[in-house]
Amino acid sequence: MSLIQRHVILPSLAPLLFFAVAAMPVHVLGCRTRGLLAVSIALVSVLTGLAAAIMAIKGRLQDDSQSRWWIGSASILAIPTVGVLILA
């Protein structure tokens, strides 16, 4: 798996899935189910974003060249959490 696939494409699935659930009409899933799905996606995204941020910090301390990729992954994974804060 290349760096772009691992650090850009794979993390961008979380915001894509979050906004797909948020944009879904209420009569498809119901209001509560849609909200719970959006919050659970955002929670998983923020937890994996924190893990990516920790990997970036560890990489910075060890002078790893891939630490910038981890920072990008953490930034992408923060988007659903910001979306929940704005939409709620």
C-alpha positions in Angstrom: 0.0 0.0 0.0 1.5 3.3 -1.0 1.8 6.3 1.3 -0.9 8.2 -0.5 -3.3 5.4 -0.1 -2.5 4.8 3.5 -2.4 8.5 4.7 -4.8 10.3 2.4 -7.3 8.0 0.7 -8.0 5.7 3.6 -8.5 8.4 6.2 -10.7 10.4 3.8 -13.3 7.6 3.9 -14.3 8.7 7.4 -15.4 12.3 6.4 -16.9 11.0 3.2 -19.0 8.4 5.2 -19.9 11.0 7.8 -21.2 13.6 5.3 -23.0 10.8 3.4 -24.9 9.9 6.6 -25.5 13.6 7.5 -26.9 14.4 4.1 -29.2 11.4 4.0 -32.9 12.2 4.2 -34.5 11.6 7.6 -37.1 9.2 6.3 -34.4 6.7 5.1 -32.9 5.9 8.5 -34.8 7.9 11.0 -33.5 10.9 13.0 -32.1 9.0 16.0 -30.4 6.3 13.9 -28.8 8.9 11.6 -27.6 10.9 14.6 -26.1 7.9 16.3 -24.3 6.8 13.1 -22.9 10.3 12.6 -21.7 10.5 16.2 -20.2 7.0 16.2 -18.3 7.8 12.9 -17.0 11.0 14.4 -16.0 9.2 17.6 -14.1 6.5 15.7 -12.5 9.2 13.5 -11.3 11.3 16.5 -9.9 8.3 18.2 -7.9 7.2 15.1 -7.0 10.9 14.6 -5.5 10.9 18.1 -3.6 7.7 17.3 -2.3 9.3 14.1 -1.2 12.4 16.0 0.6 10.3 18.5 2.4 8.5 15.7 3.3 11.9 14.2 4.8 13.0 17.5 6.8 9.8 17.9 8.0 10.2 14.3 9.1 13.8 15.0 11.0 12.8 18.1 12.8 10.0 16.1 13.4 12.2 13.0 11.2 10.0 10.8 10.4 11.4 7.4 6.9 9.9 7.4 5.8 12.0 10.4 4.4 14.6 8.0 2.1 12.0 6.5 0.8 11.1 9.9 0.0 14.8 10.5 -2.0 14.9 7.3 -3.9 11.8 8.3 -4.7 13.3 11.7 -5.9 16.5 10.0 -8.2 14.6 7.6 -9.6 12.5 10.5 -10.5 15.6 12.5 -13.0 16.7 9.8 -16.0 14.6 11.1 -15.5 15.9 14.6 -15.6 19.5 13.4 -18.7 18.5 11.4 -20.5 17.2 14.5 -19.6 20.4 16.3 -20.9 22.6 13.5 -24.1 20.6 12.8 -25.0 20.0 16.4 
